[in-house]
Amino acid sequence: MAISRELILEPADIRRISIQCACGAEAVFTLKKHAEIPSECPSCHKRWNEAFSALVSLCDIMDELEKHGLRFRVPDPESKLNPNKPAAKGE
C-alpha cells in the first residue's frame, strides 16, 4: 500500500513569486502588491510585457480564490525525498 501526503495551501500562503530573465537575473516579489512587480528586468532592463501582464492577472486571481475559500493541494516535497519517512503525529 502506498501512502502519499499533500500540503494544503491557501492563496494567502503563496506570497512571493520569481521571474528569471533571459540574461540570467532573477527578481523575487510579493504577489499582493502590484506596485512591487517590476515591468522590466532590474539587470538588463528588458521589458517583461507578457510576463508582467500575466503576473498582474495572477495577483487578481489569487485575491478572488482567497475570497471563495479555494485551496491548492500539492504533493508534500518531503514525502518525495523520503518515501519511507514515518508520518508525524496527527497526520
C-alpha positions, 0 to 999 in steps of 0.5 A: 500500500502506498501512502502519499501526503499533500500540503494544503495551501491557501492563496494567502500562503503563496506570497512571493513569486520569481521571474528569471530573465533571459540574461540570467537575473532573477527578481523575487516579489510579493504577489499582493502588491502590484506596485512591487512587480517590476515591468522590466528586468532590474539587470538588463532592463528588458521589458517583461510585457507578457510576463508582467501582464500575466503576473498582474492577472495572477495577483487578481486571481489569487485575491478572488480564490482567497475570497471563495475559500479555494485551496491548492493541494500539492504533493508534500516535497518531503514525502518525495525525498523520503518515501519511507519517512514515518508520518508525524503525529496527527497526520 
